[in-house]
Amino acid sequence: MKALEGDITAWIDTWNEKPRPFTWTKTADKILNSLAACLTKVGTTGQKTEQN
C-alpha cells in the first residue's frame, strides 16, 4: 500500500508541475451508450440505492 501511495503522490507532483485541462474525447451520448452496453453485459444485482 505504501508503494501505491508513493506512486500516486509522485504522479500528482508531476501533474502539478505542468497542469493542463482535461479534454473529453467522447460525446455524452457515446459515454452513455458505452455504459449501457456494459450494464447489459454484467446485469444488475437487484440492489437499490437510497434516493435523496
Contacts in CASP RR format, 6 or more apart in sequence:
PFRMAT RR
TARGET T0000
AUTHOR 0000-0000-0000
METHOD contacts of the structure
MODEL  1
MKALEGDITAWIDTWNEKPRPFTWTKTADKILNSLAACLTKVGTTGQKTE
QN
26 34 0 8 1.000
END
